[in-house]
Amino acid sequence: MTMEETDQAQAVAAGYTFDTPTLDLGALMADGAPDPGVQIRIPLAMLTRHGLVAGATGTGKTKTLQGLAEQLSAAGVPVFLADMKGDLSGMAAPGEGGEKLTARTEALGQQWSAKAFPCEFYALGGEGTGIPVRATVSAFGPTMLAKVLGLNATQESSLGLVFHFADTKGWLLLDLKDLRSVLLYLTGDEGKAELKAIGGLSPQTAGVILRELTAFQAKGAEPFFGETEFDALDLIRTTPDGRGVVSLLELPGVASRPELFSTFLMWLVAELFERLPEVGDVDRPKLVFFFDEAHLLFNGASKPFVAAITQAVRLIRSKGVGIFFVTQTPKDVPGDVLAQLGNRVQHALRAYTPDDAKALKATVSTFPKSPYDLAEVLQNLGIGEAVVTVLSENGAPTPVAWTRLRAPESLMAEADPAVVQAIVDASPLLAKYGPAIDRESAYEILAGRELEAQLAADDQRREAEAAQAEREASRSRTSPAAKAPPNLIDQYLGSGTVKQAVNTAVREITRSIFGTRKRR
């Protein structure tokens, strides 16, 4: 190590020496090898200043999340993780050692031991193995629902008017069929007058929203909305021995609906913001929330949606919650949000295309000045290595440090499904959130009104039919009796031939009795 490198290592060591509890990220890289004497850390209290974990696919972001979550749990801080690929379930089982792992951890100065951590497994809408997580349409709100439906700003505003209309009517919007029923009502004959009374909502826009909602339902989104609605405060739990519970939301089953799960995660953040009291600066977070695949959240997002996220990220710090966004490059996150992320763990980036080169340059510009040629370093980082800068105890950025990160102590693979199922079955939350409830709401109210209208129409039809029958019966009673048709004998006797024969016979009998004779 040269004198210049020695001075740099000493400066980095001084910048990462703290008096308060910390999480260990790893060891400083020098001369191509980790220096166990210079540990890179992050103050526990600074995690509420949020953070960013970024890097190309396959560079070790998931293992970074796992290692941070383990240390937070051990420090008594609950953690929320979105499990995109299912391999984070391994946190419920102890890790598997080996020569390669031992060599890595010893070089870092890490005292590694296999451990399992307290986990709770959730499944969005109950699709998968886990406690069902659902939200009511009303709680989800028009802004987030508009993001999921792909509505533009005008349509989003109109959806807000629909929510307001349902609220004034006292029609609960609990699931998607409730919202669809309200839209059908407003676009139907019965609701046309009320639609006109809702300023700014045209029949065309209401029709567009209805079509998008119908398509959304056809994609299988119905199970995610409804009751029992998940209480975000249930994410903040510790075990009797003081460890923080790691909440893992399984998401592979909703890979075809990325906007849905990313927006659902943001809904959880919004719920935490609404429910938690103000606490100001804290020694350790109440909860750390890892927001994986963050780029999906912001793709096609409207200005009101981004504004809502920015506000939540800015203000939730005072509620004691830290948020880490996980994505490929910082440019995936809007500038106003990125400005709130004080802690950075940047894994390797590749520059295979002009767009990659622009992303690399943009990433370098987000770091403080340092002796590194970051454009070169970021392209040469190995798996499990990252460029790190965090906020010190006084809120100032620490020196940029090329770091080899610690290895997780839990299983770095998917846990046995039987283990996961056993944890779910034993959870006290299963009885609370397992059953789906469908109480009276907009759908039932409007369906009841339609049924009443149909029954009333049926009654009117039956009354009309009865009146018609009575009129016909009355006419039958007052008209003359119809002459009965002649029978066969009458018909025979009434014929002309028979009558003539009878008359002739009568005359002959009369002549014989009275002695008269036939004229000649």
C-alpha positions in Angstrom: 0.0 0.0 0.0 1.4 3.3 -1.0 1.6 6.4 1.2 -1.3 7.9 -0.6 -3.4 4.8 -0.2 -2.5 4.6 3.4 -3.6 8.2 4.0 -6.8 7.4 2.1 -7.4 4.3 4.3 -6.9 6.3 7.4 -9.3 9.0 6.3 -11.9 6.4 5.5 -11.4 4.7 8.8 -11.8 8.0 10.6 -15.0 8.7 8.6 -16.6 5.4 9.6 -15.8 5.5 13.3 -18.9 6.2 15.3 -19.9 6.4 19.0 -23.4 5.1 18.5 -24.7 1.6 17.5 -24.0 0.7 13.9 -24.6 -1.9 11.2 -21.4 -3.4 9.7 -21.4 -3.3 5.9 -18.0 -4.8 5.2 -14.3 -4.0 4.9 -12.5 -1.4 2.8 -10.9 -2.7 -0.4 -7.2 -1.8 -0.8 -4.7 -3.2 -3.3 -7.5 -5.5 -4.6 -8.1 -7.1 -1.2 -10.3 -6.3 1.9 -8.6 -4.5 4.8 -10.2 -6.0 8.0 -8.8 -3.1 10.0 -11.0 -0.6 8.2 -14.7 -1.5 8.7 -17.4 0.3 6.8 -20.4 1.0 9.0 -23.7 2.9 9.0 -25.1 4.5 12.2 -28.3 2.8 13.2 -29.9 6.2 13.9 -29.2 7.4 10.3 -31.2 4.7 8.7 -34.3 7.0 9.0 -32.5 9.2 6.5 -33.3 6.5 4.0 -31.1 4.9 1.4 -30.5 3.5 -2.1 -29.1 0.1 -3.0 -28.4 -0.1 -6.7 -26.5 -2.1 -9.2 -26.8 -4.3 -12.3 -28.5 -7.6 -12.2 -26.4 -10.3 -10.6 -24.1 -8.0 -8.7 -25.3 -9.0 -5.2 -28.1 -6.5 -4.3 -30.3 -9.2 -2.8 -27.5 -10.5 -0.5 -26.9 -6.9 0.6 -30.5 -6.6 1.6 -30.3 -9.9 3.4 -27.2 -9.0 5.4 -28.7 -5.6 6.4 -32.0 -7.2 7.4 -30.2 -9.8 9.6 -28.3 -7.1 11.5 -31.4 -4.9 11.9 -33.3 -7.9 13.3 -30.5 -8.7 15.7 -30.5 -5.1 16.9 -34.3 -5.3 17.7 -35.5 -3.4 14.6 -38.4 -4.9 12.6 -37.8 -5.2 8.8 -40.0 -5.4 5.8 -38.7 -7.0 2.6 -40.4 -7.6 -0.7 -39.3 -11.0 -1.8 -39.2 -10.8 -5.6 -37.6 -14.1 -6.4 -38.5 -16.1 -3.3 -34.9 -16.7 -2.2 -35.1 -14.3 0.8 -37.2 -16.9 2.5 -33.9 -18.5 3.5 -33.7 -16.0 6.3 -35.9 -18.4 8.3 -33.2 -21.0 8.1 -29.5 -21.0 9.2 -26.9 -20.6 6.5 -24.6 -23.2 5.2 -20.9 -22.8 5.7 -18.0 -23.9 3.5 -14.4 -23.3 2.7 -15.1 -20.6 0.2 -17.4 -18.8 2.6 -15.0 -19.1 5.5 -12.2 -17.7 3.5 -14.3 -14.7 2.5 -15.6 -13.9 5.9 -12.1 -14.3 7.6 -10.6 -11.9 5.0 -13.3 -9.4 6.0 -12.8 -9.8 9.7 -16.3 -11.1 10.0 -17.1 -13.5 12.8 -19.6 -15.6 10.8 -21.9 -18.2 12.4 -25.0 -19.8 10.9 -28.2 -18.3 12.2 -31.9 -18.3 11.5 -34.0 -15.1 12.0 -37.7 -14.6 13.1 -39.7 -14.3 9.9 -43.3 -13.7 9.0 -44.4 -14.6 5.5 -47.1 -12.6 3.6 -48.8 -13.1 0.3 -50.4 -10.3 -1.7 -54.1 -11.1 -1.9 -53.4 -14.5 -0.5 -51.8 -15.7 -3.8 -49.0 -17.8 -2.6 -47.8 -19.1 0.8 -48.3 -16.5 3.5 -50.7 -14.3 5.5 -53.0 -12.6 3.0 -52.4 -8.9 2.5 -55.4 -7.0 1.2 -56.5 -3.3 1.0 -59.9 -1.8 0.5 -60.4 0.3 -2.6 -61.3 3.3 -0.5 -58.1 3.0 1.6 -56.0 2.5 -1.6 -57.4 5.8 -2.9 -57.8 7.3 -6.3 -54.2 8.4 -6.8 -52.6 5.0 -6.3 -55.5 3.2 -8.1 -55.0 5.5 -11.1 -51.3 4.5 -11.2 -52.3 0.9 -11.2 -54.9 1.4 -13.9 -52.6 3.5 -16.1 -54.8 6.6 -16.1 -53.6 10.0 -17.2 -53.8 13.1 -15.0 -57.3 14.1 -16.2 -58.7 10.6 -15.7 -57.0 10.4 -12.3 -58.8 13.6 -11.3 -62.1 12.2 -12.5 -61.6 9.0 -10.6 -61.2 11.2 -7.5 -64.7 12.6 -8.2 -66.1 9.1 -8.4 -64.6 8.3 -5.0 -66.1 11.6 -3.6 -69.5 10.8 -5.1 -69.6 7.3 -3.5 -68.5 8.8 -0.2 -71.3 11.4 -0.2 -73.8 8.6 -0.9 -72.5 6.5 1.9 -71.6 3.7 -0.6 -68.5 1.9 0.7 -65.8 1.1 -1.8 -64.3 -2.1 -0.4 -63.4 -4.2 -3.5 -63.2 -3.7 -7.2 -66.8 -4.8 -7.9 -67.9 -1.9 -5.6 -66.1 0.7 -7.8 -67.3 -1.0 -11.0 -70.9 -0.9 -9.8 -70.7 2.8 -9.1 -69.2 3.5 -12.5 -71.9 1.4 -14.2 -74.6 3.3 -12.3 -73.1 6.7 -13.3 -72.9 5.7 -17.0 -76.3 4.0 -17.0 -79.8 5.5 -17.5 -80.5 5.8 -13.8 -77.4 7.7 -13.0 -77.1 10.1 -15.9 -78.6 13.0 -14.0 -76.3 12.5 -11.1 -73.3 12.2 -13.5 -74.1 15.6 -14.9 -74.2 17.0 -11.3 -70.6 15.8 -10.7 -68.6 18.7 -12.1 -65.6 17.8 -14.3 -66.6 14.2 -14.9 -67.8 13.4 -18.5 -69.5 10.2 -19.6 -66.6 9.5 -21.9 -64.0 9.7 -19.1 -66.2 7.6 -16.8 -66.4 5.1 -19.6 -62.6 5.0 -20.1 -62.2 4.4 -16.3 -64.8 1.6 -16.4 -63.0 -0.1 -19.3 -59.6 0.1 -17.6 -61.1 -1.2 -14.4 -62.8 -4.1 -16.2 -59.5 -5.0 -17.9 -57.7 -4.8 -14.6 -60.2 -7.2 -13.0 -59.8 -9.6 -16.0 -56.1 -9.8 -15.2 -57.0 -11.4 -11.8 -56.5 -8.3 -9.6 -59.8 -8.9 -7.6 -58.2 -10.9 -4.7 -55.9 -8.0 -3.7 -58.7 -5.7 -2.8 -61.2 -6.2 0.0 -61.4 -7.2 3.6 -60.0 -8.1 6.1 -57.7 -5.1 5.3 -54.1 -5.4 6.5 -53.0 -3.2 9.4 -49.5 -1.9 8.5 -48.7 -1.6 12.2 -48.6 -5.4 12.4 -45.2 -5.1 10.6 -43.7 -3.5 13.7 -43.2 -6.5 15.9 -40.4 -8.0 18.0 -39.9 -11.4 19.5 -39.8 -12.2 23.2 -36.0 -12.2 23.1 -36.0 -8.7 21.6 -35.2 -9.4 18.0 -37.1 -7.6 15.2 -39.5 -9.7 13.1 -38.5 -9.8 9.4 -41.7 -9.5 7.3 -41.3 -11.1 3.9 -43.9 -10.3 1.2 -43.9 -13.0 -1.4 -44.3 -11.4 -4.9 -43.3 -14.0 -7.6 -47.0 -14.8 -8.2 -47.8 -11.2 -9.3 -44.9 -10.8 -11.7 -47.3 -10.2 -14.5 -48.7 -7.2 -12.6 -45.6 -5.3 -11.6 -47.4 -1.9 -11.2 -49.8 -3.5 -8.8 -47.3 -4.9 -6.3 -45.1 -1.8 -6.5 -48.1 0.4 -5.8 -49.2 -1.9 -3.0 -45.8 -1.5 -1.3 -46.3 2.3 -1.5 -49.7 1.9 0.0 -48.1 0.2 3.0 -45.7 3.1 3.4 -48.7 5.6 3.2 -50.5 3.6 5.8 -47.5 3.7 8.1 -47.3 7.4 7.6 -51.0 7.8 8.6 -50.9 5.5 11.6 -47.6 6.2 13.3 -47.1 9.1 15.8 -44.4 11.7 15.4 -41.3 10.7 17.3 -38.6 12.9 15.7 -35.0 11.6 15.7 -34.6 8.2 17.3 -31.7 6.1 18.4 -32.9 3.3 16.2 -35.7 3.0 13.6 -39.1 1.6 14.5 -39.1 -0.1 11.1 -36.9 -0.3 8.0 -38.7 -0.8 4.7 -36.8 -2.2 1.7 -38.5 -1.2 -1.6 -37.3 -3.7 -4.2 -37.6 -3.1 -8.0 -38.3 0.5 -7.3 -38.2 1.5 -11.0 -41.5 -0.3 -11.4 -43.1 2.2 -9.0 -42.1 5.2 -11.0 -42.6 3.9 -14.5 -45.4 6.0 -16.1 -46.2 7.6 -12.7 -48.3 10.8 -12.8 -47.0 14.0 -11.1 -49.5 13.7 -8.3 -48.4 10.1 -7.6 -44.7 11.1 -7.6 -45.6 14.1 -5.3 -47.3 11.7 -2.9 -44.3 9.5 -2.8 -41.9 12.4 -2.3 -44.0 13.7 0.6 -44.2 10.3 2.3 -40.5 9.7 2.0 -39.7 13.2 3.3 -42.0 13.1 6.3 -42.0 9.5 7.4 -38.5 9.9 8.8 -40.2 11.8 11.7 -42.3 8.7 12.3 -39.2 6.6 12.9 -39.3 4.6 9.6 -36.4 4.2 7.2 -36.9 3.4 3.5 -34.4 1.8 1.2 -35.1 1.8 -2.5 -33.5 -1.0 -4.5 -33.1 -0.7 -8.2 -30.4 -0.8 -11.0 -29.4 2.9 -11.3 -30.1 6.1 -9.4 -31.8 7.5 -12.5 -34.6 5.0 -11.9 -35.7 7.2 -9.0 -37.1 10.7 -9.5 -34.7 13.5 -8.4 -37.0 14.8 -5.6 -37.1 11.3 -4.1 -33.4 10.6 -4.7 -32.5 13.8 -2.9 -34.0 12.2 0.3 -31.8 9.1 0.2 -28.7 9.9 2.3 -27.2 6.4 2.4 -25.9 4.8 -0.8 -24.7 1.3 -1.5 -23.8 1.1 -5.2 -23.0 -2.2 -6.8 -21.4 -2.7 -10.2 -22.7 -1.0 -13.3 -22.1 -2.0 -16.9 -21.7 0.3 -19.9 -22.4 -1.9 -22.8 -24.7 0.7 -24.6 -24.8 4.5 -24.9 -27.7 4.5 -22.5 -25.6 2.5 -20.0 -22.8 5.0 -20.4 -25.2 7.9 -19.6 -26.5 6.0 -16.6 -23.0 5.4 -15.4 -22.1 9.1 -15.7 -25.3 10.1 -13.9 -24.5 7.6 -11.1 -21.0 9.0 -10.6 -22.5 12.5 -10.3 -24.6 11.5 -7.3 -21.5 10.7 -5.1 -19.4 13.1 -3.1 -15.9 13.9 -4.5 -13.3 11.2 -3.8 -9.9 10.0 -4.8 -11.5 7.2 -6.8 -12.1 7.3 -10.5 -15.7 6.1 -9.9 -16.5 5.6 -13.5 -13.8 3.0 -13.7 -14.3 1.5 -10.2 -18.1 1.0 -10.7 -17.4 -1.0 -13.8 -14.8 -3.2 -12.1 -16.6 -4.0 -8.9 -16.8 -7.8 -8.2 -19.9 -9.6 -7.0 -20.6 -8.7 -3.4 -18.6 -5.4 -3.6 -20.0 -1.9 -3.7 -19.1 1.8 -3.5 -20.5 3.1 -0.2 -21.2 6.5 1.3 -23.6 7.0 4.3 -24.6 9.8 6.6 -22.5 10.2 9.7 -23.9 10.9 13.2 -23.9 14.7 12.5 -25.6 14.2 9.1 -22.6 14.8 6.9 -21.7 12.3 4.1 -18.9 9.9 4.9 -16.0 9.3 2.5 -16.7 7.2 -0.5 -15.4 3.7 0.2 -14.9 0.7 -2.1 -16.2 -2.0 0.1 -16.4 -5.8 0.1 -19.7 -6.6 1.8 -20.3 -9.0 4.6 -21.9 -12.4 3.9 -25.4 -13.2 5.3 -25.5 -15.7 8.1 -28.9 -17.2 7.2 -29.5 -19.4 4.2 -28.6 -17.7 0.9 -31.3 -19.7 -1.0 -35.0 -20.4 -0.9 -36.1 -22.1 2.4 -37.8 -25.5 2.4 -41.5 -24.9 1.5 -42.5 -27.0 4.5 -40.6 -24.7 6.8 -42.3 -21.7 5.4 -45.8 -23.3 5.6 -45.2 -24.3 9.2 -44.3 -20.7 10.1 -47.5 -19.4 8.3 -49.7 -22.0 10.0 -48.3 -21.1 13.4 -48.7 -17.3 12.9 -51.1 -15.5 15.2 -52.0 -13.3 12.3 -53.5 -16.1 10.2 -56.8 -16.1 12.0 -57.0 -12.3 11.7 -56.3 -12.0 8.0 -56.9 -15.4 6.6 -60.7 -15.2 6.0 -62.0 -12.9 3.3 -65.0 -10.8 4.3 -67.6 -9.3 2.0 -69.9 -7.0 3.9 -72.5 -4.7 2.5 -71.0 -2.0 0.3 -71.7 -0.2 -2.9 -72.1 -3.4 -5.0 -74.7 -4.8 -2.6 -76.5 -1.5 -2.2 -76.8 -0.9 -6.0 -77.6 -4.6 -6.6 -80.4 -4.3 -4.0 -81.8 -1.1 -5.7 -81.8 -2.9 -9.0 -83.6 -5.9 -7.5 -86.2 -3.7 -5.9 -86.7 -1.9 -9.2 -87.1 -5.2 -11.0 -89.5 -6.5 -8.3 -91.6 -3.3 -8.6 -91.7 -3.7 -12.4 -92.8 -7.3 -12.0 -95.6 -6.2 -9.6 -96.8 -3.6 -12.1 -96.8 -6.1 -14.9 -98.8 -8.6 -12.8 -101.3 -5.9 -11.8 -101.7 -4.9 -15.4 -102.3 -8.5 -16.4 -104.8 -9.1 -13.6 -106.7 -5.9 -14.6 -106.8 -7.0 -18.3 -108.2 -10.4 -17.2 -110.8 -8.8 -15.1 -112.0 -6.5 -17.9 -112.3 -9.5 -20.3 -114.3 -11.5 -17.7 -116.6 -8.5 -17.2 -117.3 -8.2 -20.9 -118.2 -11.9 -21.0 -120.8 -11.6 -18.2 -122.7 -8.7 -19.8 -122.9 -9.9 -23.5 -126.1 -12.1 -24.7 -125.8 -15.9 -24.5 -124.6 -17.4 -27.7 -127.0 -19.7 -29.6 -125.9 -23.3 -29.2 -125.1 -25.0 -32.5 -127.7 -27.5 -33.9 -127.2 -31.2 -33.2 -127.3 -33.9 -35.9 -131.1 -34.6 -35.5 -131.9 -30.9 -35.7 -129.7 -30.6 -38.7 -131.5 -33.6 -40.3 -135.0 -32.3 -39.5 -134.2 -28.9 -40.6 -133.1 -29.8 -44.1 -135.4 -28.9 -47.1 -135.9 -32.4 -48.4 -137.0 -33.8 -45.1 -139.4 -30.8 -44.5 -141.1 -31.4 -47.9 -141.6 -35.1 -47.3 -143.1 -34.4 -43.9 -145.5 -31.8 -45.3 -146.7 -34.2 -48.0 -147.2 -37.0 -45.4 -149.2 -34.7 -43.2 -151.5 -33.6 -46.1 -152.2 -37.2 -47.1 -153.1 -38.1 -43.6 -155.4 -35.1 -43.3 -157.2 -36.0 -46.5 -157.8 -39.5 -45.4 -159.2 -38.4 -42.0 -161.5 -35.7 -43.3 -162.4 -37.5 -46.5 -161.1 -34.8 -48.8 -159.5 -35.7 -52.1 -156.6 -34.6 -54.0 -157.2 -32.1 -56.7 -156.7 -33.2 -60.1 
